[in-house]
Amino acid sequence: MEEIRFESDCNTSIPHFHSELEILYVLSGRIAIIGSGYNYVLESEDFIVLNPYEHHEMYAEAGCRKYSPI
């Protein structure tokens, strides 16, 4: 079973991708997810599922907190 990790720093402004499915759940604050052909702003209690190898960037307000599987 994969470990679930808490991340307090939501900013990952460098375009990146993961070899596995990514699920991101916003605990508090707001975070923008920018990918190829989309731009979403997520707020507290929103979540997004990103496909493997899907390039994306993240920009967050100060104090944003999220959960994301490893």
Predicted model as a PDB file, atoms N, CA, C, CB and O in Angstrom, pLDDT in the B-factor column:
MODEL        1                                                                  
ATOM      1  N   MET A   1       0.851  -1.174   0.000  1.00 50.00           N  
ATOM      2  CA  MET A   1       0.000   0.000   0.000  1.00 50.00           C  
ATOM      3  C   MET A   1       0.895   1.235   0.000  1.00 50.00           C  
ATOM      4  CB  MET A   1      -0.967  -0.001   1.224  1.00 50.00           C  
ATOM      5  O   MET A   1       1.891   1.297   0.720  1.00 50.00           O  
ATOM      6  N   GLU A   2       0.527   2.201  -0.809  1.00 55.00           N  
ATOM      7  CA  GLU A   2       1.278   3.447  -0.903  1.00 55.00           C  
ATOM      8  C   GLU A   2       1.022   4.315   0.323  1.00 55.00           C  
ATOM      9  CB  GLU A   2       0.905   4.207  -2.185  1.00 55.00           C  
ATOM     10  O   GLU A   2      -0.081   4.318   0.869  1.00 55.00           O  
ATOM     11  N   GLU A   3       2.033   5.045   0.749  1.00 58.00           N  
ATOM     12  CA  GLU A   3       1.905   5.989   1.849  1.00 58.00           C  
ATOM     13  C   GLU A   3       1.265   7.271   1.342  1.00 58.00           C  
ATOM     14  CB  GLU A   3       3.279   6.280   2.490  1.00 58.00           C  
ATOM     15  O   GLU A   3       1.562   7.718   0.235  1.00 58.00           O  
ATOM     16  N   ILE A   4       0.390   7.863   2.143  1.00 54.00           N  
ATOM     17  CA  ILE A   4      -0.191   9.160   1.802  1.00 54.00           C  
ATOM     18  C   ILE A   4       0.633  10.221   2.512  1.00 54.00           C  
ATOM     19  CB  ILE A   4      -1.715   9.246   2.206  1.00 54.00           C  
ATOM     20  O   ILE A   4       0.880  10.124   3.714  1.00 54.00           O  
ATOM     21  N   ARG A   5       1.049  11.213   1.782  1.00 56.00           N  
ATOM     22  CA  ARG A   5       1.953  12.243   2.300  1.00 56.00           C  
ATOM     23  C   ARG A   5       1.222  13.577   2.390  1.00 56.00           C  
ATOM     24  CB  ARG A   5       3.212  12.374   1.404  1.00 56.00           C  
ATOM     25  O   ARG A   5       0.448  13.937   1.503  1.00 56.00           O  
ATOM     26  N   PHE A   6       1.479  14.297   3.464  1.00 54.00           N  
ATOM     27  CA  PHE A   6       0.961  15.653   3.612  1.00 54.00           C  
ATOM     28  C   PHE A   6       2.003  16.615   3.069  1.00 54.00           C  
ATOM     29  CB  PHE A   6       0.616  15.977   5.102  1.00 54.00           C  
ATOM     30  O   PHE A   6       3.182  16.499   3.402  1.00 54.00           O  
ATOM     31  N   GLU A   7       1.594  17.552   2.247  1.00 54.00           N  
ATOM     32  CA  GLU A   7       2.504  18.555   1.707  1.00 54.00           C  
ATOM     33  C   GLU A   7       1.984  19.932   2.073  1.00 54.00           C  
ATOM     34  CB  GLU A   7       2.656  18.410   0.168  1.00 54.00           C  
ATOM     35  O   GLU A   7       0.821  20.246   1.818  1.00 54.00           O  
ATOM     36  N   SER A   8       2.836  20.756   2.668  1.00 48.00           N  
ATOM     37  CA  SER A   8       2.393  22.112   3.001  1.00 48.00           C  
ATOM     38  C   SER A   8       2.762  23.106   1.899  1.00 48.00           C  
ATOM     39  CB  SER A   8       3.005  22.558   4.335  1.00 48.00           C  
ATOM     40  O   SER A   8       2.137  24.159   1.776  1.00 48.00           O  
ATOM     41  N   ASP A   9       3.780  22.770   1.097  1.00 54.00           N  
ATOM     42  CA  ASP A   9       4.199  23.664   0.016  1.00 54.00           C  
ATOM     43  C   ASP A   9       3.535  23.226  -1.275  1.00 54.00           C  
ATOM     44  CB  ASP A   9       5.746  23.675  -0.138  1.00 54.00           C  
ATOM     45  O   ASP A   9       3.911  22.203  -1.848  1.00 54.00           O  
ATOM     46  N   CYS A  10       2.572  23.971  -1.733  1.00 58.00           N  
ATOM     47  CA  CYS A  10       1.818  23.599  -2.932  1.00 58.00           C  
ATOM     48  C   CYS A  10       2.482  24.055  -4.225  1.00 58.00           C  
ATOM     49  CB  CYS A  10       0.432  24.174  -2.858  1.00 58.00           C  
ATOM     50  O   CYS A  10       2.117  23.574  -5.298  1.00 58.00           O  
ATOM     51  N   ASN A  11       3.438  24.963  -4.155  1.00 57.00           N  
ATOM     52  CA  ASN A  11       4.015  25.520  -5.373  1.00 57.00           C  
ATOM     53  C   ASN A  11       4.972  24.549  -6.053  1.00 57.00           C  
ATOM     54  CB  ASN A  11       4.737  26.812  -5.060  1.00 57.00           C  
ATOM     55  O   ASN A  11       5.937  24.087  -5.446  1.00 57.00           O  
ATOM     56  N   THR A  12       4.705  24.255  -7.278  1.00 65.00           N  
ATOM     57  CA  THR A  12       5.602  23.491  -8.138  1.00 65.00           C  
ATOM     58  C   THR A  12       5.512  24.145  -9.502  1.00 65.00           C  
ATOM     59  CB  THR A  12       5.225  21.945  -8.192  1.00 65.00           C  
ATOM     60  O   THR A  12       4.918  23.599 -10.431  1.00 65.00           O  
ATOM     61  N   SER A  13       6.107  25.318  -9.610  1.00 77.00           N  
ATOM     62  CA  SER A  13       5.929  26.129 -10.807  1.00 77.00           C  
ATOM     63  C   SER A  13       6.715  25.623 -12.008  1.00 77.00           C  
ATOM     64  CB  SER A  13       6.324  27.536 -10.520  1.00 77.00           C  
ATOM     65  O   SER A  13       6.520  26.108 -13.122  1.00 77.00           O  
ATOM     66  N   ILE A  14       7.589  24.666 -11.798  1.00 82.00           N  
ATOM     67  CA  ILE A  14       8.323  24.078 -12.916  1.00 82.00           C  
ATOM     68  C   ILE A  14       7.430  23.009 -13.564  1.00 82.00           C  
ATOM     69  CB  ILE A  14       9.697  23.465 -12.438  1.00 82.00           C  
ATOM     70  O   ILE A  14       6.927  22.130 -12.864  1.00 82.00           O  
ATOM     71  N   PRO A  15       7.228  23.067 -14.880  1.00 89.00           N  
ATOM     72  CA  PRO A  15       6.428  22.017 -15.524  1.00 89.00           C  
ATOM     73  C   PRO A  15       7.027  20.647 -15.205  1.00 89.00           C  
ATOM     74  CB  PRO A  15       6.358  22.237 -17.067  1.00 89.00           C  
ATOM     75  O   PRO A  15       8.234  20.440 -15.328  1.00 89.00           O  
ATOM     76  N   HIS A  16       6.171  19.727 -14.798  1.00 89.00           N  
ATOM     77  CA  HIS A  16       6.630  18.395 -14.438  1.00 89.00           C  
ATOM     78  C   HIS A  16       5.522  17.382 -14.704  1.00 89.00           C  
ATOM     79  CB  HIS A  16       7.070  18.347 -12.959  1.00 89.00           C  
ATOM     80  O   HIS A  16       4.409  17.753 -15.075  1.00 89.00           O  
ATOM     81  N   PHE A  17       5.833  16.106 -14.514  1.00 90.00           N  
ATOM     82  CA  PHE A  17       4.848  15.033 -14.636  1.00 90.00           C  
ATOM     83  C   PHE A  17       5.268  13.909 -13.701  1.00 90.00           C  
ATOM     84  CB  PHE A  17       4.726  14.526 -16.118  1.00 90.00           C  
ATOM     85  O   PHE A  17       6.371  13.915 -13.154  1.00 90.00           O  
ATOM     86  N   HIS A  18       4.377  12.952 -13.528  1.00 87.00           N  
ATOM     87  CA  HIS A  18       4.632  11.794 -12.686  1.00 87.00           C  
ATOM     88  C   HIS A  18       4.357  10.536 -13.507  1.00 87.00           C  
ATOM     89  CB  HIS A  18       3.753  11.829 -11.393  1.00 87.00           C  
ATOM     90  O   HIS A  18       3.531  10.554 -14.419  1.00 87.00           O  
ATOM     91  N   SER A  19       5.034   9.471 -13.191  1.00 92.00           N  
ATOM     92  CA  SER A  19       4.815   8.222 -13.924  1.00 92.00           C  
ATOM     93  C   SER A  19       3.584   7.483 -13.415  1.00 92.00           C  
ATOM     94  CB  SER A  19       6.042   7.321 -13.813  1.00 92.00           C  
ATOM     95  O   SER A  19       3.191   6.463 -13.981  1.00 92.00           O  
ATOM     96  N   GLU A  20       2.977   7.992 -12.351  1.00 91.00           N  
ATOM     97  CA  GLU A  20       1.776   7.381 -11.817  1.00 91.00           C  
ATOM     98  C   GLU A  20       0.635   8.405 -11.782  1.00 91.00           C  
ATOM     99  CB  GLU A  20       2.042   6.811 -10.409  1.00 91.00           C  
ATOM    100  O   GLU A  20       0.861   9.605 -11.942  1.00 91.00           O  
ATOM    101  N   LEU A  21      -0.565   7.926 -11.577  1.00 91.00           N  
ATOM    102  CA  LEU A  21      -1.740   8.776 -11.424  1.00 91.00           C  
ATOM    103  C   LEU A  21      -1.535   9.690 -10.217  1.00 91.00           C  
ATOM    104  CB  LEU A  21      -3.035   7.921 -11.262  1.00 91.00           C  
ATOM    105  O   LEU A  21      -1.046   9.237  -9.182  1.00 91.00           O  
ATOM    106  N   GLU A  22      -1.896  10.957 -10.331  1.00 90.00           N  
ATOM    107  CA  GLU A  22      -1.781  11.885  -9.203  1.00 90.00           C  
ATOM    108  C   GLU A  22      -3.163  12.353  -8.791  1.00 90.00           C  
ATOM    109  CB  GLU A  22      -0.883  13.096  -9.564  1.00 90.00           C  
ATOM    110  O   GLU A  22      -3.950  12.805  -9.624  1.00 90.00           O  
ATOM    111  N   ILE A  23      -3.455  12.245  -7.508  1.00 90.00           N  
ATOM    112  CA  ILE A  23      -4.694  12.770  -6.928  1.00 90.00           C  
ATOM    113  C   ILE A  23      -4.282  13.869  -5.962  1.00 90.00           C  
ATOM    114  CB  ILE A  23      -5.544  11.638  -6.200  1.00 90.00           C  
ATOM    115  O   ILE A  23      -3.473  13.642  -5.063  1.00 90.00           O  
ATOM    116  N   LEU A  24      -4.832  15.045  -6.147  1.00 90.00           N  
ATOM    117  CA  LEU A  24      -4.489  16.187  -5.309  1.00 90.00           C  
ATOM    118  C   LEU A  24      -5.766  16.704  -4.666  1.00 90.00           C  
ATOM    119  CB  LEU A  24      -3.779  17.308  -6.134  1.00 90.00           C  
ATOM    120  O   LEU A  24      -6.732  17.015  -5.364  1.00 90.00           O  
ATOM    121  N   TYR A  25      -5.778  16.800  -3.339  1.00 91.00           N  
ATOM    122  CA  TYR A  25      -6.928  17.274  -2.583  1.00 91.00           C  
ATOM    123  C   TYR A  25      -6.515  18.527  -1.811  1.00 91.00           C  
ATOM    124  CB  TYR A  25      -7.466  16.167  -1.619  1.00 91.00           C  
ATOM    125  O   TYR A  25      -5.545  18.494  -1.053  1.00 91.00           O  
ATOM    126  N   VAL A  26      -7.238  19.621  -1.995  1.00 91.00           N  
ATOM    127  CA  VAL A  26      -6.904  20.886  -1.341  1.00 91.00           C  
ATOM    128  C   VAL A  26      -7.576  20.935   0.029  1.00 91.00           C  
ATOM    129  CB  VAL A  26      -7.343  22.102  -2.216  1.00 91.00           C  
ATOM    130  O   VAL A  26      -8.800  20.863   0.143  1.00 91.00           O  
ATOM    131  N   LEU A  27      -6.747  21.059   1.063  1.00 89.00           N  
ATOM    132  CA  LEU A  27      -7.262  21.157   2.429  1.00 89.00           C  
ATOM    133  C   LEU A  27      -7.680  22.581   2.764  1.00 89.00           C  
ATOM    134  CB  LEU A  27      -6.215  20.675   3.427  1.00 89.00           C  
ATOM    135  O   LEU A  27      -8.724  22.804   3.378  1.00 89.00           O  
ATOM    136  N   SER A  28      -6.852  23.552   2.352  1.00 90.00           N  
ATOM    137  CA  SER A  28      -7.171  24.956   2.602  1.00 90.00           C  
ATOM    138  C   SER A  28      -6.434  25.821   1.596  1.00 90.00           C  
ATOM    139  CB  SER A  28      -6.802  25.365   4.053  1.00 90.00           C  
ATOM    140  O   SER A  28      -5.428  25.405   1.021  1.00 90.00           O  
ATOM    141  N   GLY A  29      -6.939  27.020   1.389  1.00 91.00           N  
ATOM    142  CA  GLY A  29      -6.337  27.936   0.432  1.00 91.00           C  
ATOM    143  C   GLY A  29      -6.777  27.641  -0.991  1.00 91.00           C  
ATOM    144  O   GLY A  29      -7.747  26.920  -1.225  1.00 91.00           O  
ATOM    145  N   ARG A  30      -6.046  28.211  -1.930  1.00 94.00           N  
ATOM    146  CA  ARG A  30      -6.347  28.008  -3.353  1.00 94.00           C  
ATOM    147  C   ARG A  30      -5.063  27.663  -4.089  1.00 94.00           C  
ATOM    148  CB  ARG A  30      -7.014  29.272  -3.976  1.00 94.00           C  
ATOM    149  O   ARG A  30      -3.973  28.100  -3.718  1.00 94.00           O  
ATOM    150  N   ILE A  31      -5.220  26.868  -5.140  1.00 93.00           N  
ATOM    151  CA  ILE A  31      -4.082  26.460  -5.961  1.00 93.00           C  
ATOM    152  C   ILE A  31      -4.523  26.419  -7.420  1.00 93.00           C  
ATOM    153  CB  ILE A  31      -3.526  25.073  -5.506  1.00 93.00           C  
ATOM    154  O   ILE A  31      -5.606  25.923  -7.732  1.00 93.00           O  
ATOM    155  N   ALA A  32      -3.689  26.938  -8.307  1.00 94.00           N  
ATOM    156  CA  ALA A  32      -3.953  26.887  -9.751  1.00 94.00           C  
ATOM    157  C   ALA A  32      -3.163  25.715 -10.330  1.00 94.00           C  
ATOM    158  CB  ALA A  32      -3.562  28.246 -10.463  1.00 94.00           C  
ATOM    159  O   ALA A  32      -1.974  25.553 -10.054  1.00 94.00           O  
ATOM    160  N   ILE A  33      -3.840  24.909 -11.131  1.00 94.00           N  
ATOM    161  CA  ILE A  33      -3.214  23.790 -11.836  1.00 94.00           C  
ATOM    162  C   ILE A  33      -3.272  24.141 -13.320  1.00 94.00           C  
ATOM    163  CB  ILE A  33      -3.939  22.400 -11.525  1.00 94.00           C  
ATOM    164  O   ILE A  33      -4.351  24.334 -13.881  1.00 94.00           O  
ATOM    165  N   ILE A  34      -2.115  24.221 -13.941  1.00 95.00           N  
ATOM    166  CA  ILE A  34      -2.033  24.596 -15.349  1.00 95.00           C  
ATOM    167  C   ILE A  34      -1.412  23.441 -16.117  1.00 95.00           C  
ATOM    168  CB  ILE A  34      -1.206  25.906 -15.543  1.00 95.00           C  
ATOM    169  O   ILE A  34      -0.334  22.952 -15.776  1.00 95.00           O  
ATOM    170  N   GLY A  35      -2.109  23.019 -17.154  1.00 93.00           N  
ATOM    171  CA  GLY A  35      -1.610  21.929 -17.997  1.00 93.00           C  
ATOM    172  C   GLY A  35      -1.799  22.269 -19.455  1.00 93.00           C  
ATOM    173  O   GLY A  35      -2.124  23.401 -19.813  1.00 93.00           O  
ATOM    174  N   SER A  36      -1.593  21.288 -20.274  1.00 89.00           N  
ATOM    175  CA  SER A  36      -1.747  21.469 -21.714  1.00 89.00           C  
ATOM    176  C   SER A  36      -3.229  21.613 -22.056  1.00 89.00           C  
ATOM    177  CB  SER A  36      -1.117  20.281 -22.492  1.00 89.00           C  
ATOM    178  O   SER A  36      -3.966  20.628 -22.081  1.00 89.00           O  
ATOM    179  N   GLY A  37      -3.649  22.824 -22.313  1.00 92.00           N  
ATOM    180  CA  GLY A  37      -5.034  23.062 -22.719  1.00 92.00           C  
ATOM    181  C   GLY A  37      -6.004  23.302 -21.577  1.00 92.00           C  
ATOM    182  O   GLY A  37      -7.209  23.370 -21.817  1.00 92.00           O  
ATOM    183  N   TYR A  38      -5.532  23.433 -20.345  1.00 94.00           N  
ATOM    184  CA  TYR A  38      -6.445  23.721 -19.240  1.00 94.00           C  
ATOM    185  C   TYR A  38      -5.766  24.568 -18.171  1.00 94.00           C  
ATOM    186  CB  TYR A  38      -6.965  22.421 -18.627  1.00 94.00           C  
ATOM    187  O   TYR A  38      -4.541  24.616 -18.067  1.00 94.00           O  
ATOM    188  N   ASN A  39      -6.602  25.231 -17.383  1.00 96.00           N  
ATOM    189  CA  ASN A  39      -6.156  26.055 -16.267  1.00 96.00           C  
ATOM    190  C   ASN A  39      -7.281  26.026 -15.235  1.00 96.00           C  
ATOM    191  CB  ASN A  39      -5.808  27.540 -16.723  1.00 96.00           C  
ATOM    192  O   ASN A  39      -8.346  26.601 -15.463  1.00 96.00           O  
ATOM    193  N   TYR A  40      -7.053  25.361 -14.106  1.00 96.00           N  
ATOM    194  CA  TYR A  40      -8.068  25.235 -13.067  1.00 96.00           C  
ATOM    195  C   TYR A  40      -7.603  25.930 -11.803  1.00 96.00           C  
ATOM    196  CB  TYR A  40      -8.384  23.759 -12.783  1.00 96.00           C  
ATOM    197  O   TYR A  40      -6.414  25.917 -11.482  1.00 96.00           O  
ATOM    198  N   VAL A  41      -8.538  26.539 -11.085  1.00 97.00           N  
ATOM    199  CA  VAL A  41      -8.264  27.064  -9.757  1.00 97.00           C  
ATOM    200  C   VAL A  41      -9.070  26.221  -8.774  1.00 97.00           C  
ATOM    201  CB  VAL A  41      -8.625  28.598  -9.647  1.00 97.00           C  
ATOM    202  O   VAL A  41     -10.300  26.199  -8.817  1.00 97.00           O  
ATOM    203  N   LEU A  42      -8.362  25.536  -7.895  1.00 96.00           N  
ATOM    204  CA  LEU A  42      -9.002  24.675  -6.898  1.00 96.00           C  
ATOM    205  C   LEU A  42      -9.011  25.392  -5.560  1.00 96.00           C  
ATOM    206  CB  LEU A  42      -8.274  23.305  -6.784  1.00 96.00           C  
ATOM    207  O   LEU A  42      -8.062  26.094  -5.208  1.00 96.00           O  
ATOM    208  N   GLU A  43     -10.090  25.206  -4.822  1.00 96.00           N  
ATOM    209  CA  GLU A  43     -10.236  25.794  -3.496  1.00 96.00           C  
ATOM    210  C   GLU A  43     -10.403  24.681  -2.478  1.00 96.00           C  
ATOM    211  CB  GLU A  43     -11.438  26.772  -3.446  1.00 96.00           C  
ATOM    212  O   GLU A  43     -10.440  23.504  -2.834  1.00 96.00           O  
ATOM    213  N   SER A  44     -10.503  25.054  -1.216  1.00 94.00           N  
ATOM    214  CA  SER A  44     -10.648  24.092  -0.132  1.00 94.00           C  
ATOM    215  C   SER A  44     -11.720  23.048  -0.453  1.00 94.00           C  
ATOM    216  CB  SER A  44     -10.990  24.814   1.171  1.00 94.00           C  
ATOM    217  O   SER A  44     -12.826  23.389  -0.873  1.00 94.00           O  
ATOM    218  N   GLU A  45     -11.381  21.781  -0.250  1.00 94.00           N  
ATOM    219  CA  GLU A  45     -12.223  20.612  -0.470  1.00 94.00           C  
ATOM    220  C   GLU A  45     -12.388  20.233  -1.936  1.00 94.00           C  
ATOM    221  CB  GLU A  45     -13.562  20.851   0.124  1.00 94.00           C  
ATOM    222  O   GLU A  45     -13.145  19.309  -2.235  1.00 94.00           O  
ATOM    223  N   ASP A  46     -11.714  20.903  -2.859  1.00 96.00           N  
ATOM    224  CA  ASP A  46     -11.693  20.493  -4.264  1.00 96.00           C  
ATOM    225  C   ASP A  46     -10.588  19.462  -4.458  1.00 96.00           C  
ATOM    226  CB  ASP A  46     -11.481  21.720  -5.210  1.00 96.00           C  
ATOM    227  O   ASP A  46      -9.635  19.397  -3.682  1.00 96.00           O  
ATOM    228  N   PHE A  47     -10.734  18.664  -5.503  1.00 95.00           N  
ATOM    229  CA  PHE A  47      -9.667  17.738  -5.855  1.00 95.00           C  
ATOM    230  C   PHE A  47      -9.554  17.625  -7.361  1.00 95.00           C  
ATOM    231  CB  PHE A  47      -9.911  16.360  -5.231  1.00 95.00           C  
ATOM    232  O   PHE A  47     -10.465  17.998  -8.099  1.00 95.00           O  
ATOM    233  N   ILE A  48      -8.414  17.101  -7.809  1.00 94.00           N  
ATOM    234  CA  ILE A  48      -8.174  16.876  -9.230  1.00 94.00           C  
ATOM    235  C   ILE A  48      -7.419  15.563  -9.371  1.00 94.00           C  
ATOM    236  CB  ILE A  48      -7.377  18.064  -9.876  1.00 94.00           C  
ATOM    237  O   ILE A  48      -6.623  15.193  -8.507  1.00 94.00           O  
ATOM    238  N   VAL A  49      -7.675  14.872 -10.459  1.00 95.00           N  
ATOM    239  CA  VAL A  49      -6.956  13.643 -10.793  1.00 95.00           C  
ATOM    240  C   VAL A  49      -6.195  13.909 -12.090  1.00 95.00           C  
ATOM    241  CB  VAL A  49      -7.940  12.405 -10.938  1.00 95.00           C  
ATOM    242  O   VAL A  49      -6.788  14.280 -13.103  1.00 95.00           O  
ATOM    243  N   LEU A  50      -4.887  13.719 -12.048  1.00 93.00           N  
ATOM    244  CA  LEU A  50      -4.034  13.936 -13.213  1.00 93.00           C  
ATOM    245  C   LEU A  50      -3.519  12.596 -13.716  1.00 93.00           C  
ATOM    246  CB  LEU A  50      -2.857  14.883 -12.871  1.00 93.00           C  
ATOM    247  O   LEU A  50      -3.041  11.771 -12.937  1.00 93.00           O  
ATOM    248  N   ASN A  51      -3.617  12.389 -15.000  1.00 94.00           N  
ATOM    249  CA  ASN A  51      -3.168  11.144 -15.610  1.00 94.00           C  
ATOM    250  C   ASN A  51      -1.648  11.006 -15.551  1.00 94.00           C  
ATOM    251  CB  ASN A  51      -3.644  11.067 -17.056  1.00 94.00           C  
ATOM    252  O   ASN A  51      -0.939  12.010 -15.475  1.00 94.00           O  
ATOM    253  N   PRO A  52      -1.145   9.780 -15.585  1.00 95.00           N  
ATOM    254  CA  PRO A  52       0.303   9.591 -15.650  1.00 95.00           C  
ATOM    255  C   PRO A  52       0.884  10.321 -16.865  1.00 95.00           C  
ATOM    256  CB  PRO A  52       0.649   8.086 -15.709  1.00 95.00           C  
ATOM    257  O   PRO A  52       0.275  10.359 -17.934  1.00 95.00           O  
ATOM    258  N   TYR A  53       2.056  10.889 -16.681  1.00 96.00           N  
ATOM    259  CA  TYR A  53       2.805  11.599 -17.725  1.00 96.00           C  
ATOM    260  C   TYR A  53       2.106  12.867 -18.236  1.00 96.00           C  
ATOM    261  CB  TYR A  53       3.047  10.668 -18.884  1.00 96.00           C  
ATOM    262  O   TYR A  53       2.453  13.367 -19.306  1.00 96.00           O  
ATOM    263  N   GLU A  54       1.139  13.385 -17.495  1.00 95.00           N  
ATOM    264  CA  GLU A  54       0.450  14.624 -17.869  1.00 95.00           C  
ATOM    265  C   GLU A  54       1.250  15.817 -17.321  1.00 95.00           C  
ATOM    266  CB  GLU A  54      -1.031  14.637 -17.321  1.00 95.00           C  
ATOM    267  O   GLU A  54       1.308  16.025 -16.109  1.00 95.00           O  
ATOM    268  N   HIS A  55       1.852  16.580 -18.201  1.00 94.00           N  
ATOM    269  CA  HIS A  55       2.647  17.737 -17.782  1.00 94.00           C  
ATOM    270  C   HIS A  55       1.732  18.780 -17.143  1.00 94.00           C  
ATOM    271  CB  HIS A  55       3.416  18.349 -18.989  1.00 94.00           C  
ATOM    272  O   HIS A  55       0.651  19.073 -17.653  1.00 94.00           O  
ATOM    273  N   HIS A  56       2.186  19.336 -16.016  1.00 93.00           N  
ATOM    274  CA  HIS A  56       1.408  20.347 -15.316  1.00 93.00           C  
ATOM    275  C   HIS A  56       2.311  21.196 -14.436  1.00 93.00           C  
ATOM    276  CB  HIS A  56       0.305  19.695 -14.478  1.00 93.00           C  
ATOM    277  O   HIS A  56       3.453  20.837 -14.150  1.00 93.00           O  
ATOM    278  N   GLU A  57       1.766  22.335 -14.014  1.00 92.00           N  
ATOM    279  CA  GLU A  57       2.414  23.256 -13.091  1.00 92.00           C  
ATOM    280  C   GLU A  57       1.412  23.580 -11.993  1.00 92.00           C  
ATOM    281  CB  GLU A  57       2.909  24.559 -13.821  1.00 92.00           C  
ATOM    282  O   GLU A  57       0.203  23.467 -12.200  1.00 92.00           O  
ATOM    283  N   MET A  58       1.908  23.984 -10.824  1.00 90.00           N  
ATOM    284  CA  MET A  58       1.045  24.361  -9.706  1.00 90.00           C  
ATOM    285  C   MET A  58       1.507  25.687  -9.126  1.00 90.00           C  
ATOM    286  CB  MET A  58       1.041  23.266  -8.617  1.00 90.00           C  
ATOM    287  O   MET A  58       2.699  25.907  -8.912  1.00 90.00           O  
ATOM    288  N   TYR A  59       0.546  26.568  -8.876  1.00 91.00           N  
ATOM    289  CA  TYR A  59       0.813  27.855  -8.235  1.00 91.00           C  
ATOM    290  C   TYR A  59      -0.211  28.022  -7.123  1.00 91.00           C  
ATOM    291  CB  TYR A  59       0.746  29.051  -9.267  1.00 91.00           C  
ATOM    292  O   TYR A  59      -1.408  27.855  -7.358  1.00 91.00           O  
ATOM    293  N   ALA A  60       0.240  28.351  -5.913  1.00 88.00           N  
ATOM    294  CA  ALA A  60      -0.670  28.408  -4.776  1.00 88.00           C  
ATOM    295  C   ALA A  60      -0.544  29.707  -4.006  1.00 88.00           C  
ATOM    296  CB  ALA A  60      -0.420  27.247  -3.852  1.00 88.00           C  
ATOM    297  O   ALA A  60       0.492  30.372  -4.029  1.00 88.00           O  
ATOM    298  N   GLU A  61      -1.628  30.051  -3.323  1.00 87.00           N  
ATOM    299  CA  GLU A  61      -1.590  31.163  -2.380  1.00 87.00           C  
ATOM    300  C   GLU A  61      -0.756  30.755  -1.173  1.00 87.00           C  
ATOM    301  CB  GLU A  61      -3.026  31.584  -1.948  1.00 87.00           C  
ATOM    302  O   GLU A  61      -0.626  29.568  -0.871  1.00 87.00           O  
ATOM    303  N   ALA A  62      -0.199  31.734  -0.493  1.00 84.00           N  
ATOM    304  CA  ALA A  62       0.540  31.446   0.735  1.00 84.00           C  
ATOM    305  C   ALA A  62      -0.374  30.726   1.723  1.00 84.00           C  
ATOM    306  CB  ALA A  62       1.106  32.750   1.361  1.00 84.00           C  
ATOM    307  O   ALA A  62      -1.533  31.107   1.887  1.00 84.00           O  
ATOM    308  N   GLY A  63       0.131  29.715   2.363  1.00 82.00           N  
ATOM    309  CA  GLY A  63      -0.645  28.966   3.345  1.00 82.00           C  
ATOM    310  C   GLY A  63      -1.476  27.842   2.779  1.00 82.00           C  
ATOM    311  O   GLY A  63      -2.176  27.165   3.533  1.00 82.00           O  
ATOM    312  N   CYS A  64      -1.429  27.618   1.494  1.00 84.00           N  
ATOM    313  CA  CYS A  64      -2.185  26.527   0.890  1.00 84.00           C  
ATOM    314  C   CYS A  64      -1.697  25.206   1.459  1.00 84.00           C  
ATOM    315  CB  CYS A  64      -2.051  26.543  -0.653  1.00 84.00           C  
ATOM    316  O   CYS A  64      -0.494  25.004   1.629  1.00 84.00           O  
ATOM    317  N   ARG A  65      -2.632  24.302   1.755  1.00 83.00           N  
ATOM    318  CA  ARG A  65      -2.286  22.964   2.235  1.00 83.00           C  
ATOM    319  C   ARG A  65      -3.034  21.943   1.391  1.00 83.00           C  
ATOM    320  CB  ARG A  65      -2.628  22.795   3.753  1.00 83.00           C  
ATOM    321  O   ARG A  65      -4.194  22.149   1.037  1.00 83.00           O  
ATOM    322  N   LYS A  66      -2.364  20.843   1.072  1.00 81.00           N  
ATOM    323  CA  LYS A  66      -2.977  19.814   0.240  1.00 81.00           C  
ATOM    324  C   LYS A  66      -2.516  18.434   0.667  1.00 81.00           C  
ATOM    325  CB  LYS A  66      -2.649  20.047  -1.235  1.00 81.00           C  
ATOM    326  O   LYS A  66      -1.487  18.290   1.328  1.00 81.00           O  
ATOM    327  N   TYR A  67      -3.280  17.420   0.288  1.00 75.00           N  
ATOM    328  CA  TYR A  67      -2.881  16.020   0.408  1.00 75.00           C  
ATOM    329  C   TYR A  67      -2.640  15.509  -0.992  1.00 75.00           C  
ATOM    330  CB  TYR A  67      -3.961  15.159   1.155  1.00 75.00           C  
ATOM    331  O   TYR A  67      -3.365  15.861  -1.923  1.00 75.00           O  
ATOM    332  N   SER A  68      -1.626  14.680  -1.144  1.00 77.00           N  
ATOM    333  CA  SER A  68      -1.332  14.093  -2.439  1.00 77.00           C  
ATOM    334  C   SER A  68      -0.667  12.743  -2.232  1.00 77.00           C  
ATOM    335  CB  SER A  68      -0.437  15.027  -3.283  1.00 77.00           C  
ATOM    336  O   SER A  68       0.312  12.657  -1.491  1.00 77.00           O  
ATOM    337  N   PRO A  69      -1.173  11.674  -2.872  1.00 65.00           N  
ATOM    338  CA  PRO A  69      -0.518  10.373  -2.738  1.00 65.00           C  
ATOM    339  C   PRO A  69       0.871  10.388  -3.329  1.00 65.00           C  
ATOM    340  CB  PRO A  69      -1.345   9.292  -3.400  1.00 65.00           C  
ATOM    341  O   PRO A  69       1.150  11.168  -4.239  1.00 65.00           O  
ATOM    342  N   ILE A  70       1.719   9.565  -2.843  1.00 54.00           N  
ATOM    343  CA  ILE A  70       3.074   9.418  -3.378  1.00 54.00           C  
ATOM    344  C   ILE A  70       3.032   8.416  -4.505  1.00 54.00           C  
ATOM    345  CB  ILE A  70       4.083   8.972  -2.276  1.00 54.00           C  
ATOM    346  O   ILE A  70       4.062   8.126  -5.113  1.00 54.00           O  
TER     347      ILE A  70                                                      
ENDMDL                                                                          
END                                                                             
